[in-house]
Amino acid sequence: MTVLAIFLLIIGMLLVLIGALLILIGTFLIAVGATLILMGMAVIAVGAFLLIRRLLDHDRARSHSW
């Protein structure tokens, strides 16, 4: 009975440690994902800004052409 108790204690401790490790990995992955989303939004904003600026400059250049 003592061997079974020690075995179950070891198994339980391993399960708790594996669970905690998975939570930490999940938290890290969520942080990485949020960072990538923010970087993507910034890149989209810069691209949209440059595209709109180019379109507006193109319209202005056409209106000033002879």
Secondary structure by P-SEA (a helix, b strand, c coil): caaaaaaaaaaaaaaaaaaaaaaaaaaaaaaaaaaaaaaaaaaaaaaaaaaaaaaaaaaaaaaacc
